[in-house]
Amino acid sequence: MKRSILMAAVSALATMLALPAQSERLQGLVPSTVASPDGLTIAVVESGETSGRPILFVHGFSQSAAAWRRQMLSDLGDTHHMIALDLRGHGYSSKPDAPERYAASKLWADDIAAVIDAKGLNDVVLVGWSYGGLPVLDYVREHGQDKLSALVFVATGYNLDLRPPEAGGPELVLGPGVLENTGPMAGIPAGPPGADLDGCGAAGTCDAFERQLAGTKRFLDMVPGEPLAGDLAAEALAYNMQTPTYVRRAMVIDRFELGGPLDHSPTLGEVRVPVLFIHGTKDQHVLPRSTEIMQELVDAGGGTSSRIIYDGIGHAPFIEDVARFNRDLGSFVSSL
């Protein structure tokens, strides 16, 4: 009898240990990795209440999961499971140098799907910032909305099409922060394809580290509506410089040249989960007109959306006005 009771207790304990925690408040940032379908290592951090609704944050061009630290370590974690990933080529994720590893939308979509599946997430709120809106929409197009409860787009765009409007391209919604600095950050001539606005192509200096660093600093200086404190600026520069120039080039030039123009207008028209747009009036990277167009596309397709404008705020509302952003995000998620 005693042996039977002991065996039953051991079996129950083994079963319990095999199951994910039903309610655990993760303290600090808990790192892990997930394998992408094409064999890359995707770095992930988690925090918050594991039994709460999951919020998965997707960062922008040349950034990392570290950008979301003020959300991940906030009181949002009291009621929500917070997850952030380093996109391929960024932060502590794999950084293959072959352009084709960044060209297809399915690659970006599958990375997000791999995180959702590996962590056993359902009813996910996907939050995309800046370029991060493209992988979010890639996921929606490739994997659908069954595991989602909502989408949040922060100062983001919906297409990657380098053609000018007169050549069939979309309405220009990129600001000078992107147009002036992407070339130096990516080790290519400044300006649109075929241009050499700063003469680096003729001089053979496009790959110079000093040029890359200066371009990254200018890019970051133009992010906020008002200058960030010195420690915040230094932190942002540190994780931006984790992204190699070849990744930056692949995300823009190579992805366009190998994959062709990317337009997620039809994807937005098919969104059926609630959508929140947040944008700052002083954004110099992605103009507020971008999320205005995105909202029009969602609403025209029969979706439900709301849009919040932050007066005097630039390209990173979640860093520039942390308290308001966390409050708005928390209220939106709680309303679902």
NORKACOR-V971068 format. One record per residue. N is the residue number from 1. PSI is psi in whole degrees, 0 to 359 (* if undefined). OMEGA is omega in degrees with one decimal (999 if undefined). Layout:
N PSI OMEGA
N PSI OMEGA
This chain:
1 313 -179.4
2 321 179.8
3 321 178.9
4 319 178.7
5 318 179.7
6 316 179.9
7 321 178.8
8 320 179.6
9 318 178.6
10 317 179.6
11 317 179.5
12 320 179.3
13 317 179.5
14 318 178.5
15 318 -178.7
16 319 -179.2
17 333 -179.6
18 341 -178.3
19 148 174.9
20 153 179.5
21 133 -178.6
22 331 179.5
23 105 -179.3
24 131 176.8
25 104 -179.9
26 129 -179.9
27 127 -178.2
28 197 -179.7
29 122 -178.1
30 113 -177.0
31 153 172.6
32 179 176.6
33 154 178.2
34 141 178.1
35 130 175.3
36 159 179.7
37 334 179.0
38 17 168.8
39 11 177.6
40 158 173.7
41 120 179.7
42 119 -179.4
43 139 -176.3
44 144 168.9
45 147 179.9
46 155 173.6
47 174 172.5
48 194 -175.3
49 112 -172.8
50 339 178.3
51 356 -179.7
52 169 178.6
53 131 -177.5
54 138 172.7
55 117 -176.7
56 116 -175.4
57 133 179.5
58 116 -174.5
59 180 -175.9
60 190 -178.2
61 123 174.4
62 15 -178.6
63 203 174.7
64 177 177.0
65 336 -179.8
66 337 179.4
67 334 -174.9
68 14 -173.6
69 325 -176.7
70 349 169.8
71 316 -176.2
72 327 -176.9
73 17 -178.9
74 180 178.5
75 358 169.4
76 330 -179.6
77 350 177.9
78 331 -175.8
79 355 -176.0
80 150 175.0
81 115 -173.9
82 129 -179.7
83 137 173.9
84 142 179.2
85 155 166.6
86 118 176.7
87 157 176.9
88 137 -179.0
89 356 -173.8
90 159 172.5
91 236 -177.9
92 12 174.7
93 166 178.9
94 149 -177.7
95 67 178.5
96 150 -175.8
97 358 179.3
98 124 -177.3
99 327 -177.4
100 346 177.4
101 358 180.0
102 359 -166.8
103 323 -170.9
104 139 176.9
105 325 -177.3
106 327 179.4
107 313 -179.4
108 319 178.7
109 318 -177.3
110 330 176.7
111 315 178.0
112 317 179.0
113 323 179.8
114 320 177.9
115 315 180.0
116 316 -178.0
117 316 -177.1
118 327 -179.3
119 0 178.0
120 41 -173.9
121 144 172.0
122 160 -178.2
123 45 -173.9
124 138 167.2
125 113 179.4
126 124 -179.2
127 117 179.4
128 133 178.6
129 132 173.1
130 235 178.6
131 334 -180.0
132 341 174.9
133 331 179.0
134 309 175.0
135 325 177.0
136 314 178.8
137 327 172.5
138 316 -180.0
139 313 -178.6
140 317 -178.2
141 320 -174.6
142 328 -171.5
143 356 177.2
144 194 -172.4
145 10 -174.8
146 327 -177.6
147 7 -177.0
148 149 171.3
149 341 179.8
150 165 174.8
151 142 174.5
152 125 179.0
153 121 -177.6
154 109 176.3
155 51 -171.9
156 172 177.1
157 184 -174.7
158 4 179.5
159 161 171.5
160 92 -175.3
161 108 -174.7
162 2 177.3
163 139 174.8
164 158 -178.8
165 323 -178.2
166 346 177.7
167 18 177.8
168 3 178.7
169 173 -177.2
170 173 172.5
171 132 -176.6
172 120 179.0
173 7 176.6
174 140 -179.5
175 181 -176.3
176 333 178.8
177 322 177.8
178 311 -173.3
179 326 -176.1
180 338 -168.9
181 345 -178.9
182 319 179.1
183 303 177.7
184 322 180.0
185 329 -175.9
186 2 178.8
187 31 -180.0
188 165 179.2
189 147 179.5
190 148 176.4
191 184 -179.1
192 166 179.4
193 132 -179.9
194 346 178.8
195 164 177.7
196 65 -167.1
197 328 179.8
198 8 173.3
199 11 -176.6
200 329 179.5
201 312 178.5
202 326 -177.5
203 349 -178.6
204 31 -175.5
205 14 -175.0
206 329 -177.4
207 3 -177.0
208 133 -179.0
209 321 -178.8
210 323 178.8
211 317 177.8
212 313 -178.1
213 316 179.9
214 319 178.5
215 321 178.7
216 319 178.1
217 316 178.5
218 318 178.1
219 313 -178.4
220 324 177.8
221 331 -177.9
222 1 179.7
223 305 -174.0
224 155 173.6
225 325 174.4
226 149 -176.3
227 140 176.1
228 158 173.5
229 153 -174.5
230 320 -178.4
231 325 177.8
232 320 178.8
233 319 179.7
234 320 178.1
235 315 -179.2
236 319 179.4
237 321 -178.2
238 311 -177.0
239 338 173.0
240 323 -177.7
241 357 171.6
242 345 -177.8
243 116 -178.5
244 158 179.3
245 323 -177.3
246 331 175.8
247 315 179.0
248 316 178.2
249 316 -177.1
250 325 -177.5
251 335 -175.6
252 288 -174.4
253 305 -175.6
254 322 179.3
255 322 178.5
256 316 -176.3
257 322 -178.5
258 323 -176.0
259 346 -177.9
260 175 179.7
261 132 178.3
262 124 -179.8
263 114 -179.2
264 21 174.3
265 313 178.4
266 325 179.3
267 315 179.2
268 325 179.6
269 346 -179.1
270 2 -178.6
271 130 -179.1
272 353 173.9
273 156 179.1
274 146 -177.6
275 136 173.0
276 131 173.6
277 136 175.4
278 131 -177.1
279 146 177.0
280 145 -177.0
281 338 -176.5
282 24 179.6
283 121 178.6
284 0 -179.1
285 305 174.9
286 115 -174.3
287 147 179.8
288 336 177.6
289 333 -177.6
290 307 -179.5
291 339 173.1
292 314 177.6
293 317 -179.3
294 318 178.1
295 319 178.1
296 319 -179.2
297 319 177.7
298 312 -176.5
299 322 179.7
300 332 179.8
301 0 179.1
302 8 178.7
303 177 -179.5
304 126 -177.2
305 161 171.1
306 157 -175.9
307 129 179.7
308 128 180.0
309 130 178.6
310 108 -179.0
311 132 177.3
312 4 -177.8
313 146 -177.8
314 227 -169.4
315 350 -176.1
316 71 -178.3
317 327 -176.5
318 347 173.7
319 322 -175.5
320 324 177.4
321 77 -173.1
322 312 -175.4
323 314 -178.4
324 316 -178.6
325 312 -179.0
326 323 178.1
327 315 -179.3
328 318 178.8
329 315 179.4
330 319 179.5
331 319 179.4
332 312 -178.3
333 320 -179.7
334 337 -178.6
335 351 -174.5
336 * 999
